[in-house]
């Protein structure tokens, strides 16, 4: 089953899919709550596939990912302003902890809306950076 894209939200195209779902290439960002910190990266091809994501600078203002030349070329990024960056979120229900994957952000070209999840190979950013929910 496919999910309809709301008219105000454009489809994001991930030509290589995303980890765990290489066969799914069309996604959209859906607000969890209006003007909230978190969104859903929702598959437009399978309504059962969605993950929570977040703009990293809301919680980590010094975050400065270095995107590899290969990823920049694949996405057609010529300037930092061309990129939209958001990170996968992990929720721990038992402890109510929230973590951002700062090592593997999603990067999308602002105009073409083509994206991919990149791995910041030469980075010390953690896969599970704990979020201070009072910071947003």
Rosetta constraint file for C-alpha pairs under 8 A:
AtomPair CA 1 CA 45 HARMONIC 6.50 0.50
AtomPair CA 1 CA 46 HARMONIC 5.74 0.50
AtomPair CA 1 CA 47 HARMONIC 6.52 0.50
AtomPair CA 2 CA 44 HARMONIC 5.36 0.50
AtomPair CA 2 CA 45 HARMONIC 4.54 0.50
AtomPair CA 2 CA 46 HARMONIC 5.56 0.50
AtomPair CA 2 CA 47 HARMONIC 6.16 0.50
AtomPair CA 3 CA 43 HARMONIC 7.29 0.50
AtomPair CA 3 CA 44 HARMONIC 4.66 0.50
AtomPair CA 3 CA 45 HARMONIC 6.43 0.50
AtomPair CA 3 CA 46 HARMONIC 7.00 0.50
AtomPair CA 3 CA 47 HARMONIC 5.76 0.50
AtomPair CA 4 CA 44 HARMONIC 6.73 0.50
AtomPair CA 5 CA 9 HARMONIC 6.53 0.50
AtomPair CA 5 CA 10 HARMONIC 6.97 0.50
AtomPair CA 5 CA 11 HARMONIC 6.81 0.50
AtomPair CA 5 CA 28 HARMONIC 6.95 0.50
AtomPair CA 5 CA 44 HARMONIC 7.14 0.50
AtomPair CA 6 CA 10 HARMONIC 7.69 0.50
AtomPair CA 9 CA 28 HARMONIC 6.83 0.50
AtomPair CA 9 CA 29 HARMONIC 7.03 0.50
AtomPair CA 9 CA 30 HARMONIC 7.80 0.50
AtomPair CA 10 CA 28 HARMONIC 6.47 0.50
AtomPair CA 10 CA 113 HARMONIC 7.98 0.50
AtomPair CA 11 CA 26 HARMONIC 6.36 0.50
AtomPair CA 11 CA 27 HARMONIC 5.62 0.50
AtomPair CA 11 CA 28 HARMONIC 4.92 0.50
AtomPair CA 11 CA 29 HARMONIC 8.00 0.50
AtomPair CA 11 CA 44 HARMONIC 7.99 0.50
AtomPair CA 11 CA 113 HARMONIC 7.28 0.50
AtomPair CA 12 CA 26 HARMONIC 5.78 0.50
AtomPair CA 12 CA 27 HARMONIC 5.05 0.50
AtomPair CA 12 CA 28 HARMONIC 5.61 0.50
AtomPair CA 12 CA 108 HARMONIC 7.71 0.50
AtomPair CA 12 CA 113 HARMONIC 5.07 0.50
AtomPair CA 12 CA 114 HARMONIC 5.99 0.50
AtomPair CA 12 CA 115 HARMONIC 6.86 0.50
AtomPair CA 13 CA 25 HARMONIC 5.61 0.50
AtomPair CA 13 CA 26 HARMONIC 4.88 0.50
AtomPair CA 13 CA 27 HARMONIC 6.46 0.50
AtomPair CA 13 CA 113 HARMONIC 6.18 0.50
AtomPair CA 13 CA 114 HARMONIC 4.77 0.50
AtomPair CA 13 CA 115 HARMONIC 6.05 0.50
AtomPair CA 14 CA 18 HARMONIC 6.93 0.50
AtomPair CA 14 CA 24 HARMONIC 7.87 0.50
AtomPair CA 14 CA 25 HARMONIC 4.64 0.50
AtomPair CA 14 CA 26 HARMONIC 6.30 0.50
AtomPair CA 14 CA 27 HARMONIC 7.69 0.50
AtomPair CA 14 CA 114 HARMONIC 5.86 0.50
AtomPair CA 14 CA 115 HARMONIC 4.98 0.50
AtomPair CA 14 CA 116 HARMONIC 5.55 0.50
AtomPair CA 15 CA 25 HARMONIC 5.61 0.50
AtomPair CA 15 CA 114 HARMONIC 7.48 0.50
AtomPair CA 15 CA 115 HARMONIC 7.56 0.50
AtomPair CA 15 CA 116 HARMONIC 7.63 0.50
AtomPair CA 16 CA 22 HARMONIC 6.08 0.50
AtomPair CA 16 CA 23 HARMONIC 7.88 0.50
AtomPair CA 16 CA 25 HARMONIC 6.80 0.50
AtomPair CA 16 CA 116 HARMONIC 7.17 0.50
AtomPair CA 17 CA 21 HARMONIC 5.95 0.50
AtomPair CA 17 CA 22 HARMONIC 4.02 0.50
AtomPair CA 17 CA 23 HARMONIC 5.79 0.50
AtomPair CA 17 CA 24 HARMONIC 5.14 0.50
AtomPair CA 17 CA 25 HARMONIC 4.63 0.50
AtomPair CA 17 CA 116 HARMONIC 7.54 0.50
AtomPair CA 18 CA 22 HARMONIC 5.38 0.50
AtomPair CA 18 CA 24 HARMONIC 7.19 0.50
AtomPair CA 18 CA 25 HARMONIC 7.43 0.50
AtomPair CA 18 CA 116 HARMONIC 6.95 0.50
AtomPair CA 18 CA 117 HARMONIC 6.55 0.50
AtomPair CA 19 CA 117 HARMONIC 7.79 0.50
AtomPair CA 24 CA 43 HARMONIC 7.01 0.50
AtomPair CA 24 CA 45 HARMONIC 6.52 0.50
AtomPair CA 24 CA 46 HARMONIC 7.77 0.50
AtomPair CA 25 CA 43 HARMONIC 7.77 0.50
AtomPair CA 25 CA 45 HARMONIC 7.88 0.50
AtomPair CA 26 CA 43 HARMONIC 5.98 0.50
AtomPair CA 26 CA 44 HARMONIC 5.48 0.50
AtomPair CA 26 CA 45 HARMONIC 6.55 0.50
AtomPair CA 27 CA 41 HARMONIC 6.34 0.50
AtomPair CA 27 CA 42 HARMONIC 5.31 0.50
AtomPair CA 27 CA 43 HARMONIC 4.33 0.50
AtomPair CA 27 CA 44 HARMONIC 5.15 0.50
AtomPair CA 27 CA 45 HARMONIC 7.75 0.50
AtomPair CA 28 CA 40 HARMONIC 7.94 0.50
AtomPair CA 28 CA 41 HARMONIC 5.76 0.50
AtomPair CA 28 CA 42 HARMONIC 5.31 0.50
AtomPair CA 28 CA 43 HARMONIC 6.54 0.50
AtomPair CA 28 CA 44 HARMONIC 6.80 0.50
AtomPair CA 29 CA 39 HARMONIC 6.24 0.50
AtomPair CA 29 CA 40 HARMONIC 5.54 0.50
AtomPair CA 29 CA 41 HARMONIC 4.82 0.50
AtomPair CA 29 CA 42 HARMONIC 6.15 0.50
AtomPair CA 30 CA 39 HARMONIC 5.51 0.50
AtomPair CA 30 CA 40 HARMONIC 5.04 0.50
AtomPair CA 30 CA 41 HARMONIC 6.58 0.50
AtomPair CA 30 CA 42 HARMONIC 6.83 0.50
AtomPair CA 31 CA 35 HARMONIC 7.48 0.50
AtomPair CA 31 CA 36 HARMONIC 7.13 0.50
AtomPair CA 31 CA 38 HARMONIC 7.11 0.50
AtomPair CA 31 CA 39 HARMONIC 4.80 0.50
AtomPair CA 31 CA 40 HARMONIC 6.51 0.50
AtomPair CA 32 CA 36 HARMONIC 6.80 0.50
AtomPair CA 32 CA 38 HARMONIC 6.32 0.50
AtomPair CA 32 CA 39 HARMONIC 5.24 0.50
AtomPair CA 32 CA 40 HARMONIC 6.58 0.50
AtomPair CA 33 CA 38 HARMONIC 7.85 0.50
AtomPair CA 33 CA 39 HARMONIC 7.97 0.50
AtomPair CA 37 CA 54 HARMONIC 6.23 0.50
AtomPair CA 37 CA 55 HARMONIC 7.35 0.50
AtomPair CA 37 CA 58 HARMONIC 7.37 0.50
AtomPair CA 37 CA 136 HARMONIC 7.03 0.50
AtomPair CA 38 CA 52 HARMONIC 6.56 0.50
AtomPair CA 38 CA 53 HARMONIC 5.82 0.50
AtomPair CA 38 CA 54 HARMONIC 4.89 0.50
AtomPair CA 38 CA 55 HARMONIC 7.70 0.50
AtomPair CA 39 CA 52 HARMONIC 5.70 0.50
AtomPair CA 39 CA 53 HARMONIC 5.40 0.50
AtomPair CA 39 CA 54 HARMONIC 6.23 0.50
AtomPair CA 40 CA 50 HARMONIC 6.07 0.50
AtomPair CA 40 CA 51 HARMONIC 5.39 0.50
AtomPair CA 40 CA 52 HARMONIC 4.59 0.50
AtomPair CA 40 CA 53 HARMONIC 5.93 0.50
AtomPair CA 41 CA 50 HARMONIC 5.37 0.50
AtomPair CA 41 CA 51 HARMONIC 5.26 0.50
AtomPair CA 41 CA 52 HARMONIC 6.24 0.50
AtomPair CA 41 CA 53 HARMONIC 6.47 0.50
AtomPair CA 42 CA 47 HARMONIC 7.22 0.50
AtomPair CA 42 CA 49 HARMONIC 6.25 0.50
AtomPair CA 42 CA 50 HARMONIC 4.26 0.50
AtomPair CA 42 CA 51 HARMONIC 6.67 0.50
AtomPair CA 43 CA 47 HARMONIC 6.08 0.50
AtomPair CA 43 CA 48 HARMONIC 7.75 0.50
AtomPair CA 43 CA 49 HARMONIC 5.56 0.50
AtomPair CA 43 CA 50 HARMONIC 5.97 0.50
AtomPair CA 51 CA 88 HARMONIC 7.15 0.50
AtomPair CA 51 CA 89 HARMONIC 7.57 0.50
AtomPair CA 52 CA 88 HARMONIC 6.16 0.50
AtomPair CA 52 CA 89 HARMONIC 5.39 0.50
AtomPair CA 52 CA 90 HARMONIC 7.60 0.50
AtomPair CA 53 CA 86 HARMONIC 6.23 0.50
AtomPair CA 53 CA 87 HARMONIC 5.29 0.50
AtomPair CA 53 CA 88 HARMONIC 4.49 0.50
AtomPair CA 53 CA 89 HARMONIC 5.17 0.50
AtomPair CA 54 CA 86 HARMONIC 5.28 0.50
AtomPair CA 54 CA 87 HARMONIC 5.35 0.50
AtomPair CA 54 CA 88 HARMONIC 6.67 0.50
AtomPair CA 54 CA 89 HARMONIC 6.77 0.50
AtomPair CA 54 CA 100 HARMONIC 7.69 0.50
AtomPair CA 55 CA 85 HARMONIC 6.47 0.50
AtomPair CA 55 CA 86 HARMONIC 4.44 0.50
AtomPair CA 55 CA 87 HARMONIC 6.25 0.50
AtomPair CA 56 CA 60 HARMONIC 5.73 0.50
AtomPair CA 56 CA 61 HARMONIC 7.42 0.50
AtomPair CA 56 CA 63 HARMONIC 7.08 0.50
AtomPair CA 56 CA 85 HARMONIC 7.66 0.50
AtomPair CA 56 CA 86 HARMONIC 6.12 0.50
AtomPair CA 56 CA 87 HARMONIC 6.24 0.50
AtomPair CA 56 CA 100 HARMONIC 7.46 0.50
AtomPair CA 56 CA 102 HARMONIC 7.52 0.50
AtomPair CA 57 CA 61 HARMONIC 4.35 0.50
AtomPair CA 57 CA 62 HARMONIC 7.15 0.50
AtomPair CA 57 CA 63 HARMONIC 6.40 0.50
AtomPair CA 58 CA 135 HARMONIC 7.38 0.50
AtomPair CA 58 CA 136 HARMONIC 5.70 0.50
AtomPair CA 59 CA 131 HARMONIC 6.41 0.50
AtomPair CA 59 CA 132 HARMONIC 6.89 0.50
AtomPair CA 59 CA 133 HARMONIC 7.86 0.50
AtomPair CA 59 CA 135 HARMONIC 5.99 0.50
AtomPair CA 59 CA 136 HARMONIC 6.26 0.50
AtomPair CA 65 CA 120 HARMONIC 7.08 0.50
AtomPair CA 66 CA 120 HARMONIC 6.79 0.50
AtomPair CA 67 CA 71 HARMONIC 6.38 0.50
AtomPair CA 67 CA 72 HARMONIC 6.45 0.50
AtomPair CA 67 CA 118 HARMONIC 7.58 0.50
AtomPair CA 67 CA 120 HARMONIC 6.72 0.50
AtomPair CA 68 CA 72 HARMONIC 6.17 0.50
AtomPair CA 68 CA 120 HARMONIC 7.53 0.50
AtomPair CA 69 CA 73 HARMONIC 6.05 0.50
AtomPair CA 70 CA 74 HARMONIC 6.14 0.50
AtomPair CA 71 CA 75 HARMONIC 6.14 0.50
AtomPair CA 71 CA 118 HARMONIC 7.11 0.50
AtomPair CA 72 CA 76 HARMONIC 5.82 0.50
AtomPair CA 72 CA 77 HARMONIC 4.87 0.50
AtomPair CA 72 CA 78 HARMONIC 7.23 0.50
AtomPair CA 73 CA 77 HARMONIC 6.30 0.50
AtomPair CA 75 CA 108 HARMONIC 7.27 0.50
AtomPair CA 75 CA 109 HARMONIC 6.16 0.50
AtomPair CA 75 CA 114 HARMONIC 6.39 0.50
AtomPair CA 75 CA 115 HARMONIC 6.48 0.50
AtomPair CA 75 CA 116 HARMONIC 7.85 0.50
AtomPair CA 76 CA 109 HARMONIC 7.12 0.50
AtomPair CA 77 CA 82 HARMONIC 5.78 0.50
AtomPair CA 77 CA 83 HARMONIC 6.75 0.50
AtomPair CA 77 CA 109 HARMONIC 6.56 0.50
AtomPair CA 78 CA 82 HARMONIC 6.80 0.50
AtomPair CA 79 CA 83 HARMONIC 7.66 0.50
AtomPair CA 81 CA 110 HARMONIC 7.99 0.50
AtomPair CA 82 CA 109 HARMONIC 5.63 0.50
AtomPair CA 82 CA 110 HARMONIC 5.25 0.50
AtomPair CA 82 CA 111 HARMONIC 7.39 0.50
AtomPair CA 83 CA 107 HARMONIC 6.23 0.50
AtomPair CA 83 CA 108 HARMONIC 5.60 0.50
AtomPair CA 83 CA 109 HARMONIC 4.88 0.50
AtomPair CA 83 CA 110 HARMONIC 5.51 0.50
AtomPair CA 84 CA 107 HARMONIC 5.66 0.50
AtomPair CA 84 CA 108 HARMONIC 5.05 0.50
AtomPair CA 84 CA 109 HARMONIC 6.23 0.50
AtomPair CA 84 CA 110 HARMONIC 5.84 0.50
AtomPair CA 85 CA 105 HARMONIC 6.55 0.50
AtomPair CA 85 CA 106 HARMONIC 5.72 0.50
AtomPair CA 85 CA 107 HARMONIC 4.69 0.50
AtomPair CA 85 CA 108 HARMONIC 6.51 0.50
AtomPair CA 86 CA 105 HARMONIC 5.76 0.50
AtomPair CA 86 CA 106 HARMONIC 5.36 0.50
AtomPair CA 86 CA 107 HARMONIC 6.74 0.50
AtomPair CA 87 CA 100 HARMONIC 6.08 0.50
AtomPair CA 87 CA 101 HARMONIC 5.72 0.50
AtomPair CA 87 CA 102 HARMONIC 6.33 0.50
AtomPair CA 87 CA 104 HARMONIC 7.01 0.50
AtomPair CA 87 CA 105 HARMONIC 4.47 0.50
AtomPair CA 87 CA 106 HARMONIC 5.87 0.50
AtomPair CA 88 CA 100 HARMONIC 5.88 0.50
AtomPair CA 88 CA 101 HARMONIC 5.48 0.50
AtomPair CA 88 CA 104 HARMONIC 7.72 0.50
AtomPair CA 88 CA 105 HARMONIC 6.69 0.50
AtomPair CA 88 CA 106 HARMONIC 7.60 0.50
AtomPair CA 89 CA 98 HARMONIC 6.95 0.50
AtomPair CA 89 CA 99 HARMONIC 5.65 0.50
AtomPair CA 89 CA 100 HARMONIC 4.68 0.50
AtomPair CA 89 CA 101 HARMONIC 6.37 0.50
AtomPair CA 90 CA 98 HARMONIC 5.84 0.50
AtomPair CA 90 CA 99 HARMONIC 5.09 0.50
AtomPair CA 90 CA 100 HARMONIC 6.37 0.50
AtomPair CA 90 CA 101 HARMONIC 7.73 0.50
AtomPair CA 90 CA 128 HARMONIC 7.65 0.50
AtomPair CA 91 CA 96 HARMONIC 6.88 0.50
AtomPair CA 91 CA 97 HARMONIC 6.04 0.50
AtomPair CA 91 CA 98 HARMONIC 4.78 0.50
AtomPair CA 91 CA 99 HARMONIC 6.52 0.50
AtomPair CA 92 CA 96 HARMONIC 5.26 0.50
AtomPair CA 92 CA 97 HARMONIC 5.11 0.50
AtomPair CA 92 CA 98 HARMONIC 6.36 0.50
AtomPair CA 93 CA 97 HARMONIC 7.10 0.50
AtomPair CA 97 CA 130 HARMONIC 7.06 0.50
AtomPair CA 97 CA 131 HARMONIC 7.49 0.50
AtomPair CA 98 CA 130 HARMONIC 5.84 0.50
AtomPair CA 98 CA 131 HARMONIC 5.48 0.50
AtomPair CA 98 CA 132 HARMONIC 7.99 0.50
AtomPair CA 98 CA 133 HARMONIC 8.00 0.50
AtomPair CA 99 CA 128 HARMONIC 5.06 0.50
AtomPair CA 99 CA 129 HARMONIC 5.00 0.50
AtomPair CA 99 CA 130 HARMONIC 4.36 0.50
AtomPair CA 99 CA 131 HARMONIC 5.48 0.50
AtomPair CA 100 CA 127 HARMONIC 6.96 0.50
AtomPair CA 100 CA 128 HARMONIC 5.49 0.50
AtomPair CA 100 CA 129 HARMONIC 5.13 0.50
AtomPair CA 100 CA 130 HARMONIC 6.59 0.50
AtomPair CA 100 CA 131 HARMONIC 6.93 0.50
AtomPair CA 101 CA 105 HARMONIC 6.62 0.50
AtomPair CA 101 CA 126 HARMONIC 6.53 0.50
AtomPair CA 101 CA 127 HARMONIC 4.27 0.50
AtomPair CA 101 CA 128 HARMONIC 5.17 0.50
AtomPair CA 101 CA 129 HARMONIC 6.38 0.50
AtomPair CA 102 CA 125 HARMONIC 5.56 0.50
AtomPair CA 102 CA 126 HARMONIC 5.70 0.50
AtomPair CA 102 CA 127 HARMONIC 5.68 0.50
AtomPair CA 102 CA 128 HARMONIC 7.19 0.50
AtomPair CA 102 CA 129 HARMONIC 6.77 0.50
AtomPair CA 103 CA 119 HARMONIC 5.94 0.50
AtomPair CA 103 CA 120 HARMONIC 5.46 0.50
AtomPair CA 103 CA 121 HARMONIC 7.85 0.50
AtomPair CA 103 CA 123 HARMONIC 7.17 0.50
AtomPair CA 103 CA 124 HARMONIC 7.75 0.50
AtomPair CA 103 CA 125 HARMONIC 5.12 0.50
AtomPair CA 103 CA 126 HARMONIC 5.54 0.50
AtomPair CA 103 CA 127 HARMONIC 5.18 0.50
AtomPair CA 104 CA 117 HARMONIC 6.22 0.50
AtomPair CA 104 CA 118 HARMONIC 5.38 0.50
AtomPair CA 104 CA 119 HARMONIC 4.62 0.50
AtomPair CA 104 CA 120 HARMONIC 6.36 0.50
AtomPair CA 104 CA 127 HARMONIC 7.03 0.50
AtomPair CA 105 CA 117 HARMONIC 5.68 0.50
AtomPair CA 105 CA 118 HARMONIC 5.86 0.50
AtomPair CA 105 CA 119 HARMONIC 7.10 0.50
AtomPair CA 106 CA 115 HARMONIC 6.89 0.50
AtomPair CA 106 CA 116 HARMONIC 5.67 0.50
AtomPair CA 106 CA 117 HARMONIC 4.17 0.50
AtomPair CA 106 CA 118 HARMONIC 6.18 0.50
AtomPair CA 107 CA 115 HARMONIC 5.41 0.50
AtomPair CA 107 CA 116 HARMONIC 5.69 0.50
AtomPair CA 107 CA 117 HARMONIC 6.15 0.50
AtomPair CA 107 CA 118 HARMONIC 6.94 0.50
AtomPair CA 108 CA 113 HARMONIC 5.69 0.50
AtomPair CA 108 CA 114 HARMONIC 5.46 0.50
AtomPair CA 108 CA 115 HARMONIC 3.93 0.50
AtomPair CA 108 CA 116 HARMONIC 6.61 0.50
AtomPair CA 109 CA 113 HARMONIC 5.05 0.50
AtomPair CA 109 CA 114 HARMONIC 5.52 0.50
AtomPair CA 109 CA 115 HARMONIC 6.23 0.50
AtomPair CA 120 CA 125 HARMONIC 7.90 0.50
AtomPair CA 132 CA 136 HARMONIC 7.89 0.50
